[in-house]
Structure formats: C-alpha cells, structure tokens
Amino acid sequence: MKSKYLLFICLLALGFAACKKEDSYPKKIIGKWRIKEIRRQVFDTTGVKISDTVVIAGASAGNYFLFNADGTGEKHPADGIGAAKNDFTYKIEGNNLNLMLHTTESGTPYEDTYIILKLSSAEMTLSHGEDYINPKRHWVVDVTWKK
C-alpha cells in the first residue's frame, strides 16, 4: 500500500514537472512589443557561420507589434519589415508563433512562422530563417523585443 502511494506521488510530481513553460506563452505575449535588436546570422550549406551582424539596435516609439488576447494584433510602421500598419492574427503552438498579416503592400495575406526562443513578461526573442536567393547560403534572423 505504501509503495502504491509513493508511486502515485512520484507520478503526480512528474506530471507537474512535465508541464512546459510554453503553456504560459499565450498570456505572456499579450501587450505592446518594441524591437530591441535584430541579429542576422548567415550560414553556408555545411552550417559554418559566415557572418553575425546586429542590424538594428534600439527601439523607436513608432516601431511595435501589439498582441491582443483574442489572437489578433497590429504591426505598426518603422519596423524595417514594411511601411504601413498591418492587422494580423496569431496562434501559438508549442514554441512556434504563427503570424498571418492580413494587409500587405501587395494586398495579399502573408503567413509566417517564428520560433519562440525566449518569452518572459518583459522580453521575447523570435527566430526566423530562410534560404538566400543564393542557394549556397541560409540566414537566420533573431529579433529581440521588449515591452
């Protein structure tokens, strides 16, 4: 009987320990986020880093994303991504942030997925990577935001 009780306690503790911090991501992302830094890293096809550059450092007042609790948001100008305000919807699945911009300069929706590297109540870092036009290179952009 005592061993069954201990087994139950161990399984219960394991269940609590298995809860991931990603479970709180949807709540932590809510609010206004300003870019703190954009870091671009370029790799060759073997994974060797060719360059590591801070593209933007510091935040401007007009440069922010606003995440609402209902899964909608706004991307405001001066963020280096586009010149106009865009509405978007978002969904967090595990450590992936799926973003769908509804209005782009071309008039077509734009969907993208970012990896959440860090998300606290005051700072988040999102990572995104794509192939260059040159197929021999791959770039990764990490954007750090602050509330």
N, C-alpha and C positions, 0 to 999 in steps of 0.2 A: 504494500500500500504506500509506504513511504517513497519507494522508488518511482511509482506512478506519479505521485505528487511532485517529486523533483523533476521528472521528465516533463510534466505539464508546465512547470515554472520555466524550465530551460527553453521549451518551445515558444512560450509566451514572450520571453526575453528576446529570443532570436527573431520573432516576428516584429517586435518593436525596433530592433537593430536593423532589420532589413528595409525599413521604410527609408526611401531615398529623399535627399534634400530637394529633388526636382518637384516633389509633391507641393512645395510651397512656391514654386516659380510663378504660377498664375497670379497669386496675390502680390508677390514682390515686384512684378513688372509694372503694376498699375502706377501711373503718375507720369510726370514730365521728365524726360531724359535728354540731357545735353551731351554732345560729343566732347569727350575729354582728350582722346587721342585716337588716331588711325595709324596702324602699323602695317606696312606691306612687306611681305616676305616672298621672294621668288626662288623657286627650286628648279633644278634640271630634272631630266627624266629618271635619274638614279636616286633622287631625293637629296642631293647635295644643295645646300643653300647658296644661292648666287648673290642675293642682296637682302638686306633687312633695313628698312627705312621708315622713320616716323614721318608720315605725310602731312598730318595736321596735328598740332598740339594746342590745347586750349579750346575753350568753348565760347561761342558768341551768343548774345541774347536771343537772336532770331533763329538759332540753329537747334531744333529739338524735335523729338518724337513724343507724342502724347499717347499713352496706352490707357484705354478705359477698361473698366471691369467687365463690360459686356462683350469683349472681344473685338471692339472697334478702336480706331485711333486716327491720328493725324500726323503727317510728316510735314514739317514746316521748312520754309526756304533756307538757303545759305548753308546747306549741309554737305555740299560737294557732290551730292547724288543727283540733284535736279533743282531747277529754279522755282518751281511752283509748289504751292501747298497741295498735298495729296491726301485723300482719305484712304484708309486701309482697314482690313480685318486681319486678325491674327489668331493663331492657335498654337498652344504649347503642347508638344507630345514628347514626354521624357525630357531630354536636354536639347530638343530641336524647337526652334521658333519658326513657324511657317507664316510668312507675311504675304498678303495679297493686296497690292496697291491698285485701287480702283480707277484712278485717273492718272494717266501719264501723258507726257508731251505728245506721244503718237496717238493717244486716245484709246489704247488697248490696255486691258488689265495686265499686270505684271506680278508673277508669283515667284517667291524665292524662299529658300530655307537657310537658316543660320544655326550654327551650333552654339549653345549657351556654354561658355567656358566658366563664367562666374556671374552670379546674380545674388546680390545682397540688397538690403533696403536702401543703400546709398550708391552702389556701383554695379555695373554689369559690363561684361565683355562678351561680344558676339564674334564668331569666326565664320568666314565665308571663303571658299576657294573655287577657282575656275581655271581652265586652260587658257593660256595666251593665244593670240592669233598664231603665234609661232608655236607649233605643236611640241617643240622640244622644251617648253617651259611651263611651269604651273605656278600660280600665285595664290597666296593665302592672305586675306586681309582680316586683321583683328581690330575691331572697333570697341574702345572702352568708353562707356557713358557714365555720367554722374547725375544724380537727382539734384 
